[in-house]
Protein backbone atom coordinates (compact mmCIF):
# COMPACT_ATOMS: atom_id res chain seq x y z
CA UNK A 1 0.00 0.00 0.00
CA UNK A 2 1.25 3.49 -0.84
CA UNK A 3 1.73 6.25 1.68
CA UNK A 4 0.77 9.87 0.89
CA UNK A 5 2.48 12.78 2.64
CA UNK A 6 1.88 16.52 2.41
CA UNK A 7 4.97 18.74 2.61
CA UNK A 8 4.44 22.41 3.50
CA UNK A 9 7.62 24.27 2.53
CA UNK A 10 6.60 27.04 4.98
CA UNK A 11 8.23 29.72 2.82
CA UNK A 12 6.09 32.50 1.40
CA UNK A 13 7.03 33.73 -2.08
CA UNK A 14 6.06 36.94 -3.89
CA UNK A 15 5.70 36.94 -7.65
CA UNK A 16 4.84 39.78 -10.02
CA UNK A 17 2.46 39.19 -12.95
CA UNK A 18 4.14 37.27 -15.78
CA UNK A 19 7.15 36.26 -13.68
CA UNK A 20 8.30 32.69 -13.02
CA UNK A 21 9.85 31.41 -9.80
CA UNK A 22 12.20 28.44 -9.64
CA UNK A 23 12.16 26.53 -6.33
CA UNK A 24 13.93 23.30 -5.38
CA UNK A 25 14.13 20.85 -2.50
CA UNK A 26 17.68 19.63 -2.01
CA UNK A 27 18.22 16.17 -0.45
CA UNK A 28 14.56 15.30 -0.85
CA UNK A 29 13.31 12.36 1.20
CA UNK A 30 12.20 9.77 0.47
CA UNK A 31 14.50 9.50 -2.54
CA UNK A 32 12.05 7.60 -4.75
CA UNK A 33 8.70 9.38 -4.38
CA UNK A 34 6.12 10.36 -6.93
CA UNK A 35 5.74 14.11 -6.39
CA UNK A 36 3.08 16.65 -7.23
CA UNK A 37 3.51 20.37 -6.60
CA UNK A 38 1.06 23.18 -6.07
CA UNK A 39 1.36 26.89 -5.36
CA UNK A 40 -1.20 27.72 -2.67
CA UNK A 41 -2.16 31.43 -2.61
CA UNK A 42 -1.97 33.43 0.60
CA UNK A 43 -4.75 35.98 1.24
CA UNK A 44 -3.57 39.55 0.77
CA UNK A 45 -5.20 42.72 1.98
CA UNK A 46 -6.46 43.72 5.38
CA UNK A 47 -9.70 44.22 7.30
CA UNK A 48 -9.17 47.99 7.18
CA UNK A 49 -8.00 48.28 3.56
CA UNK A 50 -10.20 45.50 2.24
CA UNK A 51 -9.57 42.39 0.19
CA UNK A 52 -9.49 42.45 -3.59
CA UNK A 53 -7.53 39.48 -4.87
CA UNK A 54 -7.60 37.28 -7.96
CA UNK A 55 -4.48 35.09 -7.78
CA UNK A 56 -3.69 32.80 -10.70
CA UNK A 57 -0.61 30.57 -10.44
CA UNK A 58 0.50 27.73 -12.68
CA UNK A 59 3.06 25.00 -12.02
CA UNK A 60 4.74 25.07 -15.42
CA UNK A 61 7.43 22.47 -14.77
CA UNK A 62 8.17 19.79 -12.17
CA UNK A 63 11.21 17.54 -12.37
CA UNK A 64 13.53 15.37 -10.34
CA UNK A 65 17.32 15.45 -10.39
CA UNK A 66 19.31 12.50 -9.09
CA UNK A 67 23.06 12.84 -8.50
CA UNK A 68 25.03 9.62 -7.91
CA UNK A 69 28.69 9.83 -6.89
CA UNK A 70 31.33 7.40 -5.72
CA UNK A 71 33.43 8.16 -2.69
CA UNK A 72 36.44 6.06 -1.76
CA UNK A 73 37.38 5.86 1.92
CA UNK A 74 41.00 6.47 0.79
CA UNK A 75 42.63 6.76 -2.67
CA UNK A 76 43.91 3.16 -2.91
CA UNK A 77 40.68 1.63 -1.63
CA UNK A 78 39.16 -1.33 -3.53
CA UNK A 79 35.71 -0.46 -2.21
CA UNK A 80 33.61 2.62 -2.76
CA UNK A 81 30.61 4.20 -1.10
CA UNK A 82 27.85 5.31 -3.44
CA UNK A 83 26.13 8.55 -2.46
CA UNK A 84 22.73 9.32 -3.98
CA UNK A 85 21.22 12.79 -3.75
CA UNK A 86 17.69 13.56 -4.92
CA UNK A 87 16.39 17.05 -5.74
CA UNK A 88 12.85 18.09 -6.64
CA UNK A 89 12.59 21.21 -8.85
CA UNK A 90 9.48 23.30 -9.55
CA UNK A 91 8.82 26.31 -11.81
CA UNK A 92 5.76 28.40 -10.92
CA UNK A 93 4.40 31.22 -13.08
CA UNK A 94 2.07 34.04 -12.08
CA UNK A 95 -0.46 33.97 -14.94
CA UNK A 96 -2.67 36.60 -13.30
CA UNK A 97 -2.66 40.38 -13.58
CA UNK A 98 -1.82 41.17 -9.94
CA UNK A 99 1.11 40.38 -7.64
CA UNK A 100 0.79 36.99 -5.94
CA UNK A 101 1.84 35.66 -2.55
CA UNK A 102 1.96 31.90 -2.17
CA UNK A 103 3.51 28.88 -0.49
CA UNK A 104 4.73 25.77 -2.36
CA UNK A 105 3.17 22.50 -1.18
CA UNK A 106 4.26 19.04 -2.33
CA UNK A 107 2.21 15.86 -2.31
CA UNK A 108 4.48 12.84 -2.04
CA UNK A 109 3.37 9.27 -2.72
CA UNK A 110 5.83 6.55 -1.75
CA UNK A 111 5.73 2.79 -1.43
N, C-alpha and C positions, 0 to 999 in steps of 0.2 A: 504494500500500500504506500502511496506517495504522501509526503508531508508538505504542506503549504505554510510558508512563513511570510509575514509582512515586515519589510524593513523601512523604517522612517529615517531618512538621512538627517533629519533635524536641522537642516541648514536652509534658511530662506534665501531665495535668489530674486533679483530684480532684473527685468528684461524689457527693453524698449520695443515698441512695435517694429516688426520686421527683423529684429535681431535673433540670433541663434546662440544658445549657451551649450558648451561642451562640459559634461560632468563625468567623472569616473570614480569607481570604487576599486582601490588598489588592495591586493591580497584578499579578494572576495572569498567568503566561505559560506556554504561548502563550495568546493572547487568545481563540482560538476552539476550545477543546478540548471534548470530551465528558468530563465528570468523574463519578467515583463516589467516595463517601467511606465510610470505615469507622473505627470506634473500636476500636482493638486494646488489649485489657486488658494491664496490667503485673502480674506476679506480686507478691503482697503476702505478708507473713509473713517468717519467718526460720528458719534451721536450728536455732536454739535454742528459739524459741517455737513453731515449727511452722507449717504452711500449712493454712489452712482458708478456701477462697475459692470463691465462686460468683458471678462477675461477669456481669451481663446488661445490655448496652447496646444502644440502638436509635437509628439515625439516623432522626430523625422528619421532617426537612426538609432539602433540598439545593436551592440556587438560585444563579443567576448574576445579577449586577448589572452593567450596562454604562453608563458615564457618558461621554457625548460632548459636548465643549465646543469652541467656537471661540475662538481667540486671535489677535488682530491684532498684527502686529509694532509698529504705532503706530496711534493713533486714526484717522487719515485714510487708512489703508491700504486699497487695493482688493482685496488678497488676505488670506486668513486661513489659519492653521494649524489643523487639526482634531486634537484630542487625544482619544484613546480610552483609557479606563481600565476594566479588567475586575476584578471581585471575585467570589470564590466564597464563599458562606455555607453554614454547616452548623449544624443544631440536633441535639444528642445528648442523649438522656434515659437516666437510670439506671432501668431497669425492674426491677432486683433489689431485694433486701432488705438488702444490705450496701453500705458505701461502696465506690466503684470508683476505681481509678487506671487511666488509659489515655492513649494517644497517638493523635492523628488522622492517618490515612494517606489519601492521595488517589491514585486511579488515573486517569491522564489519557490519553485516546486522541485523537491529532491526525493530520491528513492529512500 
